[in-house]
């Protein structure tokens, strides 16, 4: 069965079930009870609006000011709609506007108002159900159940208001049914256009909340004052409280918005570079998480955390609060191995129950020798093994209303950008690298899966997709570029087609770890047309043909320089980032000078450089003529001095220009943003001093006023 069919069945079943349950409860009330139970309806409306709908609007990305404006606009709209209803009835013999008391009901005014607002709310519920099923089937089922639960008290209130307004029971049922059709409409539109609707959802919820507030306070509460005796007043207060309480109770148990529930706080070991985000309240059973290493490891951590949250585990930010600790390790170079072993040791000392995964986990004997008390060890991208170890240490909890995950999964990055891993492993056998021995040969993810994940991320508010892998250019080589399917149409499993499809989602798309194949030339037109960012992260590693041959890397340096010139001719604003190794075994002074000459000719924008490190298991360790450490240090210093001058000059050239930036965060001085040329964490930033109150992910134009060798300073235009 297709995802769309499942969405429509779940939406229809949810609407009908909540409608019938609410109707059965409301219709079982005697007619004489209706005026009394209106107090309950008032409480349900106030509770739904102030405790559920409006907070939900803010949590779904709307700032308080925007939601407040929607509420004010909604109140004015419903005031005018009510006037229209009154003007229509003023043609009758008895006219409420002229002061007649001939009828106890309100000519359907409050009923009409509440139906308009409920239609908005049902429409948004449909969008939410669609987004949940697109992300994950189980999430869709649980979300539908939660919506049914929180709709019932509101629907009861709606029925009571319609009956109080003078509607017959059959007509009240029909109107509620028609309002429920909006859920199906929202689901259909959400399935086909979820990313476009994301920004409008808070406004629609603001209008729905305004209708509930307006009906409760303008149409219904004044009617309660007709009974001023103490007993009646106490009865009204009790029923209003019951209405509010029923909404609050169900909202506490079944709230479907996961924004605050899924902020993750990772344990930061002493002196280690673990990423830390906002803390969430712990709940049992709990897992502490330490994430080390590169962006590929970060994606592995995110997948493990997503599965942990999907199964109901809490993620906590301290060793003391954790029932078990998972450490995702790095094992690329000796320093990373030492860092990972220290992190494992600290977790054992502070907590005692530790599960180890990641690249260093491929060397289980090294970990077991240093820390024999760890509970389990697994290698990289080993989600199933990690979850089995967690289940063994902590029985899996079961709570169908709490086991919810955000549409894009649990992320360790800020909400406005996310890493998108498109493949695992690598087919190259560079002599300085041991990654293929740990992560295996290239395995490309199905292109349809990659695109659906990207859509879910963008739908959840991500504004920048950072494409990562061990070898992005080789994407699809292992499957011979076999076409997959996305949104019902074929799409080749190849970097160029994938980049074009990602660019159609409306977010920034940044390519990392691009091996210098000829196929790189094919993505340059996408950059020239503004489909993806004009940014290439290409690890050249060296410029000497002999050293590149020893590294088992491409060695046609002259062709590389020609290609760089042709790329920049097609895309003048192209940013080139690269990494290099100095002190490789056998590197002579002349070959190091070749590397410096290449730097000056290539004029790369961003460059990282590393001293050669004899990683255990690397073939390069067997090469003769190892470079002394003091000479490595000297060459690294000279290399960075040359590149610092180049980077400073290229940034100076941007002074006076207007460029687009994306906001990352705010500090006490102002706003930190990034341009097309700046990847998060590894490149520079654009400082907007004295500029505040810009939401992360906001894109704006700035004029560049100052620059140094790393960063820019600008002013919004």
CORRAMO-V967005 format. One line per field, one symbol per residue. psi: psi as a letter, one per 30 degrees, with the letter a starting at -180 (. if undefined). burial: 1 if it has 9 or more other ideal C-beta (glycine too) atoms within 8 Angstrom, else 0. A space follows every 50 residues. Layout:
psi->???
burial->???
//
This chain:
psi->kleeeeeeeeeeeeeeeeeeeeeeeeffkleffeeefeeeeeeeeeeeef fdeeeeeefgfkleeeeeeeeeeeeeefeeeeeeeeeeffflekjefggk gfkfagggeeeeeeeeeeeeeeeeeeeeeeeeeeekeeeeeeeeeeeeef feeeeeeeeeeeeefgkleeeeeeeeeeefffeeeeeeeeefheeefeff eeeeeeeeeeeeeeeefeeeeeffffjfleeeeeeeeeeeeeeeeeeeee eeegkfjgeffgkkjkkjlkglikkkakllkllklkkkkkjlaleeeeee eeeeeeeeeeggkkklgleefkflkkjjlkgeleeeeeeeeeeeeeeeef efjkkkaaefffieeeeeeeiffkelklalhheeeeeeeeeeejkkljjf ffiklleglkkfllfflkkjkfllakflhkffkgeefefalkjkkkeeee eeeeeeeefggkfkkjklafiefgkfefghhkkakkhglkkkikeeeeee eefffflkkkklhjkhlffefffeeeeeggelkikkjjjeelfkeeeeee fhlkgieeeeeeeeeeefeeifgkkkklllklgkkfkleeeeeeeeeeee eehkekkkkkkkkikkfkffffklhkkleeeeeeeeeeefeeeeeeeeee eeffkflklklkkelkafebkkllafgjkkefaaljkikgklhkkkfkkl klkkellafellklkk.
burial->00000111011111111110111011001000011111111111111111 11111111110100011111111110111011001100110000110000 00100111111111111111111111111111111100111111111111 11111111111111111000111011101111111111111001101100 11111111111111110111101100000001101111111111111101 10011111100111111010010110100100001111111110111111 11111111111111111010111111111111010110111111111100 10111111111110011100100111111101101111111011001000 10111111111110111111111111110111111101100111101101 11111111111111111111111111110010111100001111111111 11101011111111110011101101110011111111011111011111 10100010011011011101100111111111111110001101111111 01011111111101100101101000100011101101110111111101 10011000111111010001111111111100111111001001011001 11110010001111000
//
